[in-house]
Amino acid sequence: MAYDEFLADRIRQHLKDKHTHFDELKMMGGLCFKVDNKMLCGIHIDKKYGDSLLMARIGEDVYLNELEKPECLPMDFTGRPMRGYIFVTPDGFDTDDDLSYWVDLCLAFNPLAKASKSKRKLKK
């Protein structure tokens, strides 16, 4: 099962409408959107849930408040939730306004986020 390409197109269009330069990175059957070399949001296929989920990097300041919403789940790839990151179920991004809310929340946090350290290849 591949990620939801229609959702990817909706995210792309929202970022273009905001005149935001972004990059895409395919990861483990999903898709990650990056702004300023930092993860912004993405699409993850959840085998337990059986559908594509929106991964949102929203930061710790709003994390607990947003988790109270019924369409939000903690992001827990390893069985341990990652604070500042959530999954949003399809009910939470069904409309364009709903999706805009989440992407804009990610964009608001992005300038505060730390970029992951780039891995340099060792020469032999």
Secondary structure as UniProt FT lines:
FT   HELIX           5..17
FT   TURN            18..19
FT   STRAND          23..27
FT   TURN            28..29
FT   STRAND          30..35
FT   TURN            36..37
FT   STRAND          38..46
FT   TURN            47..50
FT   STRAND          51..57
FT   HELIX           60..67
FT   TURN            70..71
FT   STRAND          72..74
FT   TURN            77..78
FT   TURN            83..84
FT   STRAND          85..88
FT   HELIX           90..92
FT   HELIX           96..109
FT   HELIX           110..112
//
